[in-house]
Amino acid sequence: MISPGTSNQHITAVGYSGATSGPLTEITRDTAVRLIEGGTSFRSHNDRTGTEAAVTVAVSPARTKYIRTVADGRESNNLLELPRY
């Protein structure tokens, strides 16, 4: 996260795994955006509840592309609730 950011637009890097558990590979926000726009799908996974949400690309008012999750048709905080590293 870009300090003191608190929203999805401030995420600078994420870790992902090919399974719901396992070692993480870190990628930048820009790489995640490029992969999603190229057809790769990512999902957030909550171990406590077992719920998942698709990770999508959005554009901020400043025209910066960022990643987010959408639940029930609205931006959700799934990514912000994941552990920080």
Residue pairs with C-beta under 8 A, 6 or more apart in sequence:
1 10
1 11
1 12
1 84
2 10
2 12
5 11
6 80
7 80
8 58
8 66
8 67
8 68
8 75
8 77
8 79
8 80
9 60
9 64
9 66
11 29
11 66
11 67
11 79
11 80
12 28
12 29
13 26
13 27
13 28
13 29
14 26
14 27
14 29
14 32
14 67
14 79
15 24
15 25
15 26
15 27
15 85
16 24
16 25
16 27
16 42
17 23
17 24
17 25
20 45
20 47
21 47
24 85
26 85
27 35
29 65
29 66
29 67
30 65
32 42
32 55
32 67
33 57
33 65
33 66
33 67
35 42
36 42
36 55
36 56
36 57
36 67
37 57
41 54
41 55
42 54
42 55
42 67
43 52
43 53
43 54
43 55
44 52
44 53
44 55
44 69
44 78
44 79
44 82
45 51
45 52
46 52
46 78
46 81
53 69
53 70
53 71
53 76
53 78
54 69
54 70
55 67
55 68
55 69
55 79
56 67
56 68
56 69
56 70
57 65
57 66
57 67
57 68
58 65
58 66
58 67
58 68
58 75
59 65
59 66
60 66
67 79
68 75
68 76
68 79
69 75
69 76
69 77
69 78
69 79
70 76
71 78
